[in-house]
Amino acid sequence: MIGIAGASGLIGYNFYRFLNCRGYDTIGTFYSNRKDGLVKFNLTSKDFSLFNNCSQVIIAAAVSNIDKCFIEKDKVRRINVESTIELIKYLSRKKIKPVFLSTDQVFDGEKGNYSTEDKPRPLNCYGNFKLQVEEFMKKNLQNYLILRLSKTYSRNLNEKSIFSEIYLSLSKNIKIEAAYNQIFNPTDVSMLCEMLIKALDLNLSGVYHIAEPKIISRHEFAVSVAQEFGFDKDLIIPADIRTLSFLKDTRPLNTSLIVSDLR
């Protein structure tokens, strides 16, 4: 059985449905965002027994809003670091393999094209919290998998992601600011699911970067959406991410990943 802790989010729920459609025995959890088929679970409760029959557990449960991690850092740290590590300890004792979904935000964004050999140096709280969990796993576990992801989106307009935000704004002729100097590997969640199951089926261990190999800026991504659907590209305003006042915590500029070869 494959467990998914935090299966109500964009990645978690898409992967939960992906596994079910392919006949995998799966258990997925939610906390506040109830969805069909998922089991109520509070990561901070320290009762992890619902995963006892799993061979692997995907840890997708986290506060992923970068600015919220900064604004409520003590509260979020209890979830993203302390409770997550408690779950990992429990799984390790039960001989269940933890699969931790990490992020490109563990890098400082100074050079881009980061490999798994590059030294992480996060600039924001979200990346720092993820790195703390990574370091615990590397130091204390032998059988584990860390998957660093880039920005993931869904082409389903009913799912909140960078794609739907851009599409819906442009369809209403609303101007948007898009950073020309925020560089990443935007990854369709359907393709990510294919990569995730391959990593599990191969029983990989260690640290891997999984994302689509194409590297572009947030501005280029927005323009590509406009071009595909015939929207007015002039609605997309190039912006320097360092000057966007609504962002509360630092965003690294170029977190592009060298994608791991899953073989």
TAZI-V111678 format. One record per residue. N is the residue number from 1. PHI is phi in whole degrees, 0 to 359 (999 if undefined). Layout:
n->[N/N]
phi->[PHI/PHI]
This chain:
n->[1/2/3/4/5/6/7/8/9/10/11/12/13/14/15/16/17/18/19/20/21/22/23/24/25/26/27/28/29/30/31/32/33/34/35/36/37/38/39/40/41/42/43/44/45/46/47/48/49/50/51/52/53/54/55/56/57/58/59/60/61/62/63/64/65/66/67/68/69/70/71/72/73/74/75/76/77/78/79/80/81/82/83/84/85/86/87/88/89/90/91/92/93/94/95/96/97/98/99/100/101/102/103/104/105/106/107/108/109/110/111/112/113/114/115/116/117/118/119/120/121/122/123/124/125/126/127/128/129/130/131/132/133/134/135/136/137/138/139/140/141/142/143/144/145/146/147/148/149/150/151/152/153/154/155/156/157/158/159/160/161/162/163/164/165/166/167/168/169/170/171/172/173/174/175/176/177/178/179/180/181/182/183/184/185/186/187/188/189/190/191/192/193/194/195/196/197/198/199/200/201/202/203/204/205/206/207/208/209/210/211/212/213/214/215/216/217/218/219/220/221/222/223/224/225/226/227/228/229/230/231/232/233/234/235/236/237/238/239/240/241/242/243/244/245/246/247/248/249/250/251/252/253/254/255/256/257/258/259/260/261/262/263]
phi->[999/254/259/231/275/92/267/262/278/303/288/301/285/297/288/300/292/301/295/298/295/258/83/284/282/223/233/236/239/226/248/242/260/296/219/305/89/269/254/297/206/247/302/278/284/67/257/251/295/295/264/300/266/272/266/218/231/280/259/251/289/184/277/256/286/300/289/296/300/284/293/243/302/292/296/291/300/299/276/286/244/296/290/296/294/299/297/298/301/298/299/297/297/272/61/254/282/276/243/263/273/258/209/290/288/285/257/277/77/282/236/74/52/280/261/291/273/288/282/293/207/292/259/238/297/302/295/295/297/298/294/301/291/306/295/298/297/297/281/246/242/253/253/205/220/249/244/272/248/261/298/252/224/237/276/281/291/275/251/288/198/302/293/293/298/292/302/293/295/294/294/257/58/264/291/227/265/226/287/280/247/255/249/200/246/302/233/294/299/294/288/298/301/298/289/298/292/296/297/289/297/280/55/293/226/103/245/224/257/236/189/289/289/292/245/215/271/298/295/297/297/298/297/296/294/299/295/297/250/73/275/284/293/291/286/265/263/297/224/272/300/287/251/281/291/282/276/269/240/294/248/295/282/237/256/301/250/278/284/291/275/274/228]
